[in-house]
Amino acid sequence: MLAVAEEVREALAAGRGVVALESTIVSHGLPRPENAAIARQIEEAVREGGAVPATIALVDGVVRVGLDDAGLEAIASREDVVKCSARDLPIAAARGATGATTVAATAHVAAQAGIRLFATGGLGGVHRDARDTWDESADLVALARTPVCVVCAGVKSILDVAATLERLETLGVSVAGFRTGRFPGFYLTDSGHDLDWRVESPEEVAEVLAARAALGLDRAALVIGNPLPPGEQLDPALHERVLRDALEAAAEEGVHGRDVTPFLLARFREQTRGESLRANVRLVLGNARLAARIAVAAAGR
């Protein structure tokens, strides 16, 4: 049920840098028909950094590590694409389904295939009403037991960032900022929360990865927070206004559970007239480039 593309397999065998990419952003996070073109841009950003991209998805019951054009088009355009977290993947695969992988599922499959670098947009985390609902993303537990390095722009700003950082600490997931001592805020450069550690270069991240392996502390993920440059972030005042309105709308309409995030992100796209989407694309491309540079540095050690 696991098919690794020839290019990816050859790169891994040769010790070259490979970067895993999730597919949920393609199927559920980006509007059609632009989503397929943006997915190719993300893969190209990895190539520009000197690494091989490996977009992961479930296509007709087979978990694919690296998609050809047909596979990418299927994820981007088919109406029957289900959103697969790690818990959903075996059931969907056994049924021959086609599914897009979340952070949790992508991280697991990447580790199974021997890929140690993973680029995404923002992580899932603890929801703002988790004190009452116990609602938190499966991404957190997955990161606690998966030996990958995840480059992201923090967690989605619609979540409880402080609680998410506390959970990551409790779960033993190391977090460092790339050239920053503050945790990124997804659409925003700065979430307002300090980090204990920062790294200054891809080579330094590669050194951290080597130290983790040498110390036997590489069973959990390493999260590298890569912020949007201030000039590319969503206007902070606009962000706060839209977030407040979107949270109120979700409460009024009874949206809960796994439906909250897509609901809020859709409201952001609508209320910011697409600027949140453009920021999302910018941050994903930046994370893909950085992950590629780290993968190359790690492969060269």
C-alpha positions as YAML, in Angstrom:
chain: A
units: angstrom
residues:
- id: 1
  name: MET
  ca: [0.00, 0.00, 0.00]
- id: 2
  name: LEU
  ca: [3.06, 2.28, -0.02]
- id: 3
  name: ALA
  ca: [4.46, 3.26, -3.42]
- id: 4
  name: VAL
  ca: [7.57, 5.44, -3.51]
- id: 5
  name: ALA
  ca: [8.16, 7.31, -6.77]
- id: 6
  name: GLU
  ca: [11.31, 6.34, -8.63]
- id: 7
  name: GLU
  ca: [12.85, 9.80, -8.35]
- id: 8
  name: VAL
  ca: [12.28, 9.85, -4.60]
- id: 9
  name: ARG
  ca: [13.54, 6.29, -4.14]
- id: 10
  name: GLU
  ca: [16.73, 7.02, -6.10]
- id: 11
  name: ALA
  ca: [17.36, 10.22, -4.14]
- id: 12
  name: LEU
  ca: [16.98, 8.43, -0.82]
- id: 13
  name: ALA
  ca: [19.24, 5.60, -1.93]
- id: 14
  name: ALA
  ca: [21.89, 8.10, -3.01]
- id: 15
  name: GLY
  ca: [21.68, 10.02, 0.26]
- id: 16
  name: ARG
  ca: [20.34, 13.17, -1.38]
- id: 17
  name: GLY
  ca: [17.96, 15.64, 0.23]
- id: 18
  name: VAL
  ca: [14.23, 14.85, -0.01]
- id: 19
  name: VAL
  ca: [11.37, 16.97, 1.33]
- id: 20
  name: ALA
  ca: [7.91, 15.56, 2.05]
- id: 21
  name: LEU
  ca: [4.91, 17.73, 1.23]
- id: 22
  name: GLU
  ca: [1.34, 17.34, 2.45]
- id: 23
  name: SER
  ca: [-1.57, 17.16, 0.03]
- id: 24
  name: THR
  ca: [-4.46, 18.51, 2.12]
- id: 25
  name: ILE
  ca: [-3.45, 22.03, 1.18]
- id: 26
  name: VAL
  ca: [-3.93, 21.05, -2.46]
- id: 27
  name: SER
  ca: [-7.33, 19.39, -2.09]
- id: 28
  name: HIS
  ca: [-8.89, 21.37, 0.76]
- id: 29
  name: GLY
  ca: [-6.76, 24.45, 1.39]
- id: 30
  name: LEU
  ca: [-6.47, 26.08, -2.03]
- id: 31
  name: PRO
  ca: [-9.20, 27.10, -4.49]
- id: 32
  name: ARG
  ca: [-9.67, 25.32, -7.78]
- id: 33
  name: PRO
  ca: [-8.34, 25.40, -10.44]
- id: 34
  name: GLU
  ca: [-5.32, 27.33, -9.10]
- id: 35
  name: ASN
  ca: [-4.54, 24.60, -6.57]
- id: 36
  name: ALA
  ca: [-2.79, 22.28, -9.06]
- id: 37
  name: ALA
  ca: [-0.55, 25.06, -10.36]
- id: 38
  name: ILE
  ca: [0.33, 26.18, -6.82]
- id: 39
  name: ALA
  ca: [1.14, 22.58, -5.85]
- id: 40
  name: ARG
  ca: [3.61, 22.46, -8.72]
- id: 41
  name: GLN
  ca: [5.11, 25.77, -7.57]
- id: 42
  name: ILE
  ca: [5.65, 24.28, -4.12]
- id: 43
  name: GLU
  ca: [7.41, 21.27, -5.61]
- id: 44
  name: GLU
  ca: [9.52, 23.59, -7.78]
- id: 45
  name: ALA
  ca: [10.52, 25.60, -4.69]
- id: 46
  name: VAL
  ca: [11.93, 22.39, -3.21]
- id: 47
  name: ARG
  ca: [13.86, 21.69, -6.41]
- id: 48
  name: GLU
  ca: [15.24, 25.23, -6.41]
- id: 49
  name: GLY
  ca: [16.65, 24.49, -2.95]
- id: 50
  name: GLY
  ca: [18.48, 21.46, -4.33]
- id: 51
  name: ALA
  ca: [16.22, 18.72, -2.94]
- id: 52
  name: VAL
  ca: [13.65, 16.32, -4.38]
- id: 53
  name: PRO
  ca: [9.97, 16.95, -3.54]
- id: 54
  name: ALA
  ca: [7.79, 14.08, -2.36]
- id: 55
  name: THR
  ca: [4.14, 15.09, -2.24]
- id: 56
  name: ILE
  ca: [2.26, 12.42, -0.28]
- id: 57
  name: ALA
  ca: [-1.33, 11.34, -0.94]
- id: 58
  name: LEU
  ca: [-3.61, 8.33, -1.09]
- id: 59
  name: VAL
  ca: [-4.64, 7.57, -4.68]
- id: 60
  name: ASP
  ca: [-7.11, 4.75, -5.29]
- id: 61
  name: GLY
  ca: [-6.07, 2.92, -2.14]
- id: 62
  name: VAL
  ca: [-2.31, 3.30, -2.61]
- id: 63
  name: VAL
  ca: [-0.26, 5.67, -0.47]
- id: 64
  name: ARG
  ca: [1.94, 7.51, -2.95]
- id: 65
  name: VAL
  ca: [5.21, 9.11, -1.88]
- id: 66
  name: GLY
  ca: [5.84, 11.46, -4.77]
- id: 67
  name: LEU
  ca: [3.05, 12.20, -7.24]
- id: 68
  name: ASP
  ca: [3.16, 12.18, -11.03]
- id: 69
  name: ASP
  ca: [1.00, 14.62, -13.00]
- id: 70
  name: ALA
  ca: [-1.98, 12.27, -13.00]
- id: 71
  name: GLY
  ca: [-1.80, 11.76, -9.25]
- id: 72
  name: LEU
  ca: [-1.51, 15.47, -8.56]
- id: 73
  name: GLU
  ca: [-4.44, 16.24, -10.84]
- id: 74
  name: ALA
  ca: [-6.52, 13.61, -9.06]
- id: 75
  name: ILE
  ca: [-5.90, 15.21, -5.68]
- id: 76
  name: ALA
  ca: [-6.47, 18.69, -7.06]
- id: 77
  name: SER
  ca: [-9.63, 18.08, -9.07]
- id: 78
  name: ARG
  ca: [-11.57, 14.99, -7.96]
- id: 79
  name: GLU
  ca: [-14.71, 15.48, -5.88]
- id: 80
  name: ASP
  ca: [-14.23, 12.29, -3.85]
- id: 81
  name: VAL
  ca: [-10.94, 13.24, -2.18]
- id: 82
  name: VAL
  ca: [-11.24, 12.67, 1.56]
- id: 83
  name: LYS
  ca: [-9.16, 14.42, 4.19]
- id: 84
  name: CYS
  ca: [-6.97, 11.78, 5.84]
- id: 85
  name: SER
  ca: [-5.30, 12.14, 9.20]
- id: 86
  name: ALA
  ca: [-3.18, 9.23, 10.44]
- id: 87
  name: ARG
  ca: [-6.18, 7.49, 11.99]
- id: 88
  name: ASP
  ca: [-8.14, 7.66, 8.72]
- id: 89
  name: LEU
  ca: [-5.39, 6.42, 6.43]
- id: 90
  name: PRO
  ca: [-5.68, 2.62, 6.92]
- id: 91
  name: ILE
  ca: [-9.48, 2.63, 6.62]
- id: 92
  name: ALA
  ca: [-9.41, 4.81, 3.51]
- id: 93
  name: ALA
  ca: [-6.64, 2.71, 1.97]
- id: 94
  name: ALA
  ca: [-8.45, -0.56, 2.64]
- id: 95
  name: ARG
  ca: [-11.52, 0.85, 0.88]
- id: 96
  name: GLY
  ca: [-9.52, 1.94, -2.16]
- id: 97
  name: ALA
  ca: [-10.27, 5.59, -1.53]
- id: 98
  name: THR
  ca: [-8.44, 8.68, -2.71]
- id: 99
  name: GLY
  ca: [-7.38, 11.00, 0.07]
- id: 100
  name: ALA
  ca: [-5.24, 14.00, 0.88]
- id: 101
  name: THR
  ca: [-2.90, 13.65, 3.85]
- id: 102
  name: THR
  ca: [-2.84, 16.04, 6.80]
- id: 103
  name: VAL
  ca: [0.29, 16.95, 8.74]
- id: 104
  name: ALA
  ca: [-0.15, 13.90, 10.99]
- id: 105
  name: ALA
  ca: [-0.56, 11.45, 8.11]
- id: 106
  name: THR
  ca: [2.15, 13.03, 5.97]
- id: 107
  name: ALA
  ca: [4.67, 12.98, 8.82]
- id: 108
  name: HIS
  ca: [3.96, 9.31, 9.51]
- id: 109
  name: VAL
  ca: [4.26, 8.24, 5.87]
- id: 110
  name: ALA
  ca: [7.39, 10.34, 5.36]
- id: 111
  name: ALA
  ca: [9.07, 8.64, 8.31]
- id: 112
  name: GLN
  ca: [8.00, 5.22, 6.99]
- id: 113
  name: ALA
  ca: [9.64, 6.04, 3.67]
- id: 114
  name: GLY
  ca: [12.85, 7.30, 5.31]
- id: 115
  name: ILE
  ca: [12.24, 11.00, 4.65]
- id: 116
  name: ARG
  ca: [13.31, 13.25, 7.51]
- id: 117
  name: LEU
  ca: [12.34, 16.71, 6.23]
- id: 118
  name: PHE
  ca: [8.77, 17.87, 5.85]
- id: 119
  name: ALA
  ca: [7.49, 21.29, 4.76]
- id: 120
  name: THR
  ca: [3.98, 22.51, 5.43]
- id: 121
  name: GLY
  ca: [2.10, 25.77, 5.97]
- id: 122
  name: GLY
  ca: [0.93, 25.75, 9.56]
- id: 123
  name: LEU
  ca: [0.51, 22.99, 12.12]
- id: 124
  name: GLY
  ca: [-2.73, 22.02, 13.76]
- id: 125
  name: GLY
  ca: [-2.94, 22.60, 17.48]
- id: 126
  name: VAL
  ca: [-5.15, 23.24, 20.47]
- id: 127
  name: HIS
  ca: [-8.45, 24.91, 19.61]
- id: 128
  name: ARG
  ca: [-9.50, 28.05, 21.42]
- id: 129
  name: ASP
  ca: [-12.41, 26.37, 23.18]
- id: 130
  name: ALA
  ca: [-10.46, 23.23, 24.10]
- id: 131
  name: ARG
  ca: [-11.03, 23.88, 27.82]
- id: 132
  name: ASP
  ca: [-14.63, 22.84, 27.19]
- id: 133
  name: THR
  ca: [-14.39, 20.64, 24.10]
- id: 134
  name: TRP
  ca: [-11.00, 18.92, 24.52]
- id: 135
  name: ASP
  ca: [-10.51, 19.67, 20.83]
- id: 136
  name: GLU
  ca: [-6.93, 19.51, 19.65]
- id: 137
  name: SER
  ca: [-5.35, 18.42, 16.41]
- id: 138
  name: ALA
  ca: [-3.98, 14.92, 15.92]
- id: 139
  name: ASP
  ca: [-0.89, 16.69, 14.55]
- id: 140
  name: LEU
  ca: [0.42, 17.19, 18.08]
- id: 141
  name: VAL
  ca: [0.42, 13.52, 19.10]
- id: 142
  name: ALA
  ca: [1.80, 12.54, 15.69]
- id: 143
  name: LEU
  ca: [4.72, 14.93, 16.08]
- id: 144
  name: ALA
  ca: [5.44, 13.46, 19.52]
- id: 145
  name: ARG
  ca: [6.12, 10.02, 18.01]
- id: 146
  name: THR
  ca: [7.43, 10.76, 14.52]
- id: 147
  name: PRO
  ca: [11.13, 11.36, 13.74]
- id: 148
  name: VAL
  ca: [10.81, 14.19, 11.23]
- id: 149
  name: CYS
  ca: [11.91, 17.80, 11.03]
- id: 150
  name: VAL
  ca: [8.89, 19.97, 10.18]
- id: 151
  name: VAL
  ca: [9.37, 23.43, 8.72]
- id: 152
  name: CYS
  ca: [6.24, 25.51, 9.22]
- id: 153
  name: ALA
  ca: [4.99, 29.05, 9.83]
- id: 154
  name: GLY
  ca: [3.89, 28.14, 13.34]
- id: 155
  name: VAL
  ca: [0.35, 26.96, 14.00]
- id: 156
  name: LYS
  ca: [-2.69, 28.39, 12.33]
- id: 157
  name: SER
  ca: [-3.47, 31.72, 13.97]
- id: 158
  name: ILE
  ca: [-7.11, 30.72, 14.49]
- id: 159
  name: LEU
  ca: [-5.94, 28.32, 17.25]
- id: 160
  name: ASP
  ca: [-4.84, 28.78, 20.86]
- id: 161
  name: VAL
  ca: [-1.14, 29.35, 20.24]
- id: 162
  name: ALA
  ca: [-0.08, 29.49, 23.90]
- id: 163
  name: ALA
  ca: [-1.85, 26.22, 24.73]
- id: 164
  name: THR
  ca: [-0.37, 24.58, 21.63]
- id: 165
  name: LEU
  ca: [3.17, 25.52, 22.65]
- id: 166
  name: GLU
  ca: [2.51, 24.13, 26.13]
- id: 167
  name: ARG
  ca: [1.29, 20.84, 24.64]
- id: 168
  name: LEU
  ca: [4.32, 20.58, 22.35]
- id: 169
  name: GLU
  ca: [6.57, 21.06, 25.39]
- id: 170
  name: THR
  ca: [4.69, 18.40, 27.37]
- id: 171
  name: LEU
  ca: [4.89, 15.99, 24.44]
- id: 172
  name: GLY
  ca: [8.66, 16.46, 24.14]
- id: 173
  name: VAL
  ca: [8.60, 18.12, 20.72]
- id: 174
  name: SER
  ca: [11.52, 20.51, 20.25]
- id: 175
  name: VAL
  ca: [10.66, 23.91, 18.74]
- id: 176
  name: ALA
  ca: [13.09, 26.51, 17.41]
- id: 177
  name: GLY
  ca: [12.63, 29.69, 15.42]
- id: 178
  name: PHE
  ca: [14.55, 30.25, 12.21]
- id: 179
  name: ARG
  ca: [16.43, 33.50, 12.78]
- id: 180
  name: THR
  ca: [13.85, 34.55, 15.34]
- id: 181
  name: GLY
  ca: [13.22, 34.10, 19.03]
- id: 182
  name: ARG
  ca: [9.47, 34.40, 18.57]
- id: 183
  name: PHE
  ca: [7.01, 31.77, 17.40]
- id: 184
  name: PRO
  ca: [5.55, 32.64, 13.97]
- id: 185
  name: GLY
  ca: [1.85, 33.39, 13.74]
- id: 186
  name: PHE
  ca: [1.01, 31.76, 10.37]
- id: 187
  name: TYR
  ca: [-0.48, 34.74, 8.51]
- id: 188
  name: LEU
  ca: [1.45, 36.96, 10.93]
- id: 189
  name: THR
  ca: [5.21, 37.24, 11.36]
- id: 190
  name: ASP
  ca: [4.95, 37.09, 15.16]
- id: 191
  name: SER
  ca: [2.38, 35.22, 17.23]
- id: 192
  name: GLY
  ca: [3.36, 37.16, 20.34]
- id: 193
  name: HIS
  ca: [4.98, 34.15, 22.04]
- id: 194
  name: ASP
  ca: [8.65, 33.67, 22.89]
- id: 195
  name: LEU
  ca: [10.68, 30.59, 22.03]
- id: 196
  name: ASP
  ca: [13.53, 29.13, 24.07]
- id: 197
  name: TRP
  ca: [15.67, 28.42, 21.01]
- id: 198
  name: ARG
  ca: [16.52, 29.91, 17.64]
- id: 199
  name: VAL
  ca: [18.68, 28.65, 14.78]
- id: 200
  name: GLU
  ca: [20.48, 30.82, 12.27]
- id: 201
  name: SER
  ca: [21.14, 28.62, 9.24]
- id: 202
  name: PRO
  ca: [20.16, 25.37, 7.51]
- id: 203
  name: GLU
  ca: [23.55, 24.01, 8.52]
- id: 204
  name: GLU
  ca: [22.79, 24.67, 12.19]
- id: 205
  name: VAL
  ca: [19.49, 22.80, 11.88]
- id: 206
  name: ALA
  ca: [21.40, 19.90, 10.31]
- id: 207
  name: GLU
  ca: [23.74, 19.93, 13.33]
- id: 208
  name: VAL
  ca: [20.73, 19.79, 15.67]
- id: 209
  name: LEU
  ca: [19.34, 16.82, 13.74]
- id: 210
  name: ALA
  ca: [22.67, 15.01, 14.01]
- id: 211
  name: ALA
  ca: [22.85, 15.72, 17.76]
- id: 212
  name: ARG
  ca: [19.31, 14.40, 18.25]
- id: 213
  name: ALA
  ca: [20.25, 11.15, 16.54]
- id: 214
  name: ALA
  ca: [23.49, 10.79, 18.50]
- id: 215
  name: LEU
  ca: [21.65, 11.32, 21.78]
- id: 216
  name: GLY
  ca: [18.78, 8.99, 20.93]
- id: 217
  name: LEU
  ca: [16.31, 11.87, 21.11]
- id: 218
  name: ASP
  ca: [15.06, 11.68, 17.55]
- id: 219
  name: ARG
  ca: [11.87, 9.72, 18.17]
- id: 220
  name: ALA
  ca: [9.83, 12.93, 18.22]
- id: 221
  name: ALA
  ca: [9.70, 15.73, 15.69]
- id: 222
  name: LEU
  ca: [11.80, 18.86, 15.53]
- id: 223
  name: VAL
  ca: [9.67, 21.89, 14.61]
- id: 224
  name: ILE
  ca: [11.35, 24.82, 12.88]
- id: 225
  name: GLY
  ca: [9.20, 27.95, 12.88]
- id: 226
  name: ASN
  ca: [9.89, 29.99, 9.75]
- id: 227
  name: PRO
  ca: [8.08, 33.35, 9.86]
- id: 228
  name: LEU
  ca: [6.79, 35.38, 6.96]
- id: 229
  name: PRO
  ca: [8.85, 38.55, 6.44]
- id: 230
  name: PRO
  ca: [6.99, 41.53, 7.98]
- id: 231
  name: GLY
  ca: [6.35, 42.99, 4.54]
- id: 232
  name: GLU
  ca: [4.57, 39.80, 3.42]
- id: 233
  name: GLN
  ca: [2.34, 39.17, 6.43]
- id: 234
  name: LEU
  ca: [-1.38, 39.86, 6.59]
- id: 235
  name: ASP
  ca: [-2.14, 43.27, 8.03]
- id: 236
  name: PRO
  ca: [-2.32, 42.58, 11.82]
- id: 237
  name: ALA
  ca: [-5.32, 44.87, 12.40]
- id: 238
  name: LEU
  ca: [-7.23, 43.22, 9.56]
- id: 239
  name: HIS
  ca: [-6.27, 39.81, 10.89]
- id: 240
  name: GLU
  ca: [-7.63, 40.51, 14.36]
- id: 241
  name: ARG
  ca: [-10.89, 41.97, 13.04]
- id: 242
  name: VAL
  ca: [-11.55, 39.06, 10.68]
- id: 243
  name: LEU
  ca: [-10.59, 36.47, 13.31]
- id: 244
  name: ARG
  ca: [-12.99, 37.97, 15.85]
- id: 245
  name: ASP
  ca: [-15.85, 38.06, 13.35]
- id: 246
  name: ALA
  ca: [-15.11, 34.53, 12.08]
- id: 247
  name: LEU
  ca: [-15.06, 33.05, 15.60]
- id: 248
  name: GLU
  ca: [-18.40, 34.71, 16.37]
- id: 249
  name: ALA
  ca: [-19.88, 33.37, 13.12]
- id: 250
  name: ALA
  ca: [-18.66, 29.85, 13.87]
- id: 251
  name: ALA
  ca: [-20.28, 29.95, 17.30]
- id: 252
  name: GLU
  ca: [-23.56, 31.28, 15.93]
- id: 253
  name: GLU
  ca: [-23.71, 28.63, 13.20]
- id: 254
  name: GLY
  ca: [-22.77, 25.75, 15.52]
- id: 255
  name: VAL
  ca: [-19.58, 24.85, 13.67]
- id: 256
  name: HIS
  ca: [-17.38, 22.54, 15.73]
- id: 257
  name: GLY
  ca: [-14.73, 19.82, 15.59]
- id: 258
  name: ARG
  ca: [-12.82, 19.26, 12.37]
- id: 259
  name: ASP
  ca: [-15.15, 21.65, 10.55]
- id: 260
  name: VAL
  ca: [-13.93, 24.70, 12.47]
- id: 261
  name: THR
  ca: [-10.59, 25.18, 10.71]
- id: 262
  name: PRO
  ca: [-11.89, 25.07, 7.10]
- id: 263
  name: PHE
  ca: [-14.80, 27.31, 8.11]
- id: 264
  name: LEU
  ca: [-12.53, 29.95, 9.63]
- id: 265
  name: LEU
  ca: [-10.01, 29.80, 6.78]
- id: 266
  name: ALA
  ca: [-12.82, 30.25, 4.25]
- id: 267
  name: ARG
  ca: [-14.03, 33.31, 6.16]
- id: 268
  name: PHE
  ca: [-10.51, 34.69, 6.11]
- id: 269
  name: ARG
  ca: [-10.30, 34.31, 2.33]
- id: 270
  name: GLU
  ca: [-13.67, 35.99, 1.89]
- id: 271
  name: GLN
  ca: [-13.20, 38.85, 4.34]
- id: 272
  name: THR
  ca: [-9.61, 39.67, 3.31]
- id: 273
  name: ARG
  ca: [-10.54, 39.49, -0.38]
- id: 274
  name: GLY
  ca: [-8.01, 36.75, -1.01]
- id: 275
  name: GLU
  ca: [-5.08, 38.37, 0.80]
- id: 276
  name: SER
  ca: [-4.99, 35.57, 3.39]
- id: 277
  name: LEU
  ca: [-4.74, 33.04, 0.58]
- id: 278
  name: ARG
  ca: [-1.86, 34.93, -0.99]
- id: 279
  name: ALA
  ca: [-0.09, 35.05, 2.38]
- id: 280
  name: ASN
  ca: [-0.69, 31.31, 2.76]
- id: 281
  name: VAL
  ca: [0.93, 30.60, -0.60]
- id: 282
  name: ARG
  ca: [3.91, 32.84, 0.24]
- id: 283
  name: LEU
  ca: [4.55, 31.10, 3.55]
- id: 284
  name: VAL
  ca: [4.25, 27.60, 2.10]
- id: 285
  name: LEU
  ca: [6.72, 28.43, -0.67]
- id: 286
  name: GLY
  ca: [9.13, 29.91, 1.87]
- id: 287
  name: ASN
  ca: [8.88, 26.82, 4.06]
- id: 288
  name: ALA
  ca: [9.48, 24.54, 1.07]
- id: 289
  name: ARG
  ca: [12.64, 26.45, 0.14]
- id: 290
  name: LEU
  ca: [13.99, 26.37, 3.69]
- id: 291
  name: ALA
  ca: [13.20, 22.68, 4.15]
- id: 292
  name: ALA
  ca: [15.07, 21.91, 0.94]
- id: 293
  name: ARG
  ca: [18.14, 23.79, 2.14]
- id: 294
  name: ILE
  ca: [18.03, 21.92, 5.46]
- id: 295
  name: ALA
  ca: [17.60, 18.59, 3.66]
- id: 296
  name: VAL
  ca: [20.65, 19.30, 1.51]
- id: 297
  name: ALA
  ca: [22.71, 20.37, 4.54]
- id: 298
  name: ALA
  ca: [21.66, 17.26, 6.48]
- id: 299
  name: ALA
  ca: [22.46, 14.98, 3.54]
- id: 300
  name: GLY
  ca: [25.93, 16.49, 3.29]
- id: 301
  name: ARG
  ca: [26.91, 15.60, 6.86]
...
